[in-house]
Amino acid sequence: MELHFSPRLSARGRDAEESVRRHLHGMLSLLVARAHDRNTPAWSLVPMRGEAWGVVLYDPADVERLRGTSHAVTVGACRTTLTIGPAVVRLRAPATLTPRRYTVILDAVTPVVQSTMGRTRAVTQPTATTVLGAVSLALQVAGVAPRGRIHVESVACETMPERVRLGGHLGASGCIVGWVGRLTITCNATAAWALLVAAQVGYGGKCAYGLGRVRVAAIYSVGLHLMADYISSFMSAFPKANVRLEYLHPHRVYESVED
């Protein structure tokens, strides 16, 4: 559901955006009226077009109780009225993917927060293990089960660390470290499907702050061992043809076609 403010909020610059994120989290905490649970969050904040925000509520009872309601709130020095909804978009599980090997491009729209070693070490260079952890959490939050084993073959990172200020309850600095950038993930169909689920509900932790919003593109890939047979068959049919084969990352394939 979209969050409407009258008068509208204006968040210019990183500090203002982080302040709005913290205030929205506090508002929804009061409205949902549920204790914090890092394992089963009650909602995710979603950045939308421009400066707009939306919320994904996981409990249908919360949706029916809050949709269309208005609340007088204060965000920083701005007094405004928050209206939730009333339109509701119900998320649906992605269609089952054809079993084969996939290349998945995952781009961070907002910083992604993950941790290992008992939540004490921030992840800034994701691995197959941390990807599995993130999709497992997303499936748990969404309340859906995968059909088959989730397998992540490899993860190529084009990421960098990002510090996000969430509030004093995280320590003196009130900051948490996450990552931004792109992952190129080679995986099976079940893992690709789970990553599409994560794109809907959030990837990693702190999604109730609007973090972990990602874009996911799943492209099935042909194993290198199969290409030799295809080329051999083609050359047998067209012996005078001149064939040049290049192996590129999916985004470079699109660029090459456009060029």
N, C-alpha and C positions, 0 to 999 in steps of 0.2 A: 504494500500500500504506500502511496506517496504521502509525504509530510508537507502540508501547506502552511505557510506562515503569513500572517497579515498584521503589520507590514512585513515585507519580505526581509529575510536576513541577507546581509552582504558580508562575505568573507574574502577579504583581499589580503593576499600574502599567506605564507605558511603558518605564522603564529595565529592568525585569525582562523584559518581552517582547522587547526588543532584545537582551538578554543571551542569552536562550534561543535566539533566531534565530541569533545568531552561533555559539553552541555547536553547534547542530544542523548548521549549515553545515560547521563544522570536523569533526564526527563523520563526516558523509557523505563529506566529502573523503577522509578516511582509509579509510573502508570501500569506497568505489568505486575508490579507488586510481588516479585518473586526473588528469593535469595539468589545470590550469584552462585553459579555452578559451572566451573570451567569444563566439565566433561559433557554436560548437556545444556548448552546455552538456550535461552528462551527466544532469542531473536538475532538478526543480523541487520546492521545498517548498510544501506546501499547508496553510493553516490550516483546521481542521475544526471540528466542533461543540465548544463550550466552549473548553477550553485544549488540545485535542488537535491533533496535526499528522499530516500524511501526506506521502508522497513519490511523485512521478511519475518513474520511471526510463525513459529513452528507449532503452536498449540491452537487448533481451531476455536477453542473457547476464548482465547485472547483476541482472535480476529473479530469474533461476533461481539465481544464486549467493548472493543475500542474503535471499531470502524465507524466513521462518521462523527466521532466525538470531537469536541473543541475544548481547549484548555488555555488559560492565561498563563504565560510563562515569561521568564526573563533570561535572555542570552547575553551575557556580559552586561553592557549598559543598555541593551535594547529590550524594551517591553513589547511583547507581541502575542498573537493568538495562534496556537498550534492546532490545526485540524488534521485528523488522521483519516485518510481515504477521501470519500467513502468507497471509491471503486476498489475492487479486490481482484488481483491477478493471481490465480492459483498456479503454483509451480507443478510441473509434471516431470516425471522421470524421463530422461532421454530414451529414444528408441534403442533397442539392443543392436549392437554393431556386428557386422559380419566377422566371423572368426578369421583373423589374419594378423599380420604384424603391422603396427601403426607407428607413425611419427606424430607426436602431439606438440604443438607450439603453445606454450603457456606464457602470457604476458601479464605482469603485475599492473593493475590499474591503480591500486593503492598498496602501500607497503605490506609485505607478507611477514607475519611474525610466527616463528617456529623456535623450538628449543629442544635440547637433548640433555642427557645426563641429569635426569630428575628436574628438568625445567630450569637448570642453572646456566646452560651454555646456549647462547643465541646462534641460530643457523643463518649464515650468510651465503654459503655455497651449498645448495641442496644436493643431496645424493639420492640414490634409489631408495635407501632406507627411509629418509625423511619424506620423500614423495609418498611412499606407502603409508607412513604415519598420517600424513595430511589427508589422503583420500579415505582412509579408514575412519577418521574423525568426521569428515563430510558425510559419509554414508550413515554413520551413527546419528548425526544431527538430522539428516533428511528422513531417517526412518525407512531406508530401503536397503535391500540386500543384493549383493552382486550375484550374477549367474555364472559361477565358475571361479577359478583361481585368479587373483590379481597378480600379474607379473610385470615388473619394470626391469627392462634389460639394461638401459643406460640413461644417464642424464648429462647433457651438455649445458653448462651454465654461462650465461652472459649477465651476471648479476653484480650488484654492489651493495654494501651495507647502507642502511638508512635508519637514522634515529628519529623516534616519534615520541612526543611529549604527551603522556596520558594522565598525569596527575601525581600528587604527592604520595599516594598510597603505594607507589612503586619504589619509594626510597627518596633520598634527598634531591636527586635530579628530576624525579618523576618521569624519566625517559625509559623507553624500551627499544631494543635494537632489532630491526628486521632486515628485509632485503627488497630491492626493486630490480627490475630488468626482465630478462626472458630466459625460459628453460626450453630446451629441445629434448623431449622425452621419447625414447624408443620403448615400446611396450606392447602387450597383447590387447585384444579387443576389450576385455573386461576392465583393464586398467584405464584404457582410453574412455570407456563409458563412465567410470568412476570419476575421472577428471572433469568430464562434462557436468556431472552432478555437483562437483566442487565449485564449478563456475557459477552455479545457481545459489548455493547456500553459503559459500565462502571457503577459502583455502587457508589452512593453518589456524592460528588462534587469534583472539581479540577481535573476532568478526563483529561483535556487538558494538565496537567502536568504529565500524566502517573500514576496518583493515581486512586484508586478505581477499579483496575483490580482484578477480582475474578474468582474462579473456582466454578461451581455449579453442584451438582449431585442431581437429583430428584428421589426419591424412593417412590412408593406408599405404604402406610401402612394400615394395617387392624386394625380397632378399637378393643379395648380389649373386648367390649361387644359381638363382633361377634365370638371370639375365643371359648367361652364356648360351643356354638352350634356345632362348628366343632369337638371339643374334645368329646362331648357327642355322636355325630354320629359315630365317629371313635371307641369309646369304645363299643358302641352297636354292631358294626360289628366285633370287635376284642376284646372280653372281657378279654382275657388273656394277652393282650399287657400291657407293662409298659411304661407309657408316662410321660415325664418330659418336661415342657414348660418353657422357659426362655425369658424374654423381655429385649432386648439389644438395644443400639444405633446402627445405621446402620454400622458405622465403626467397632464396636465390632463384628457384625455379620460376616463381611468379615474376621476378624482376627480369629474367631472361626472356620470358614470353612477351612481357611488355616492351622490351627493347627490340 
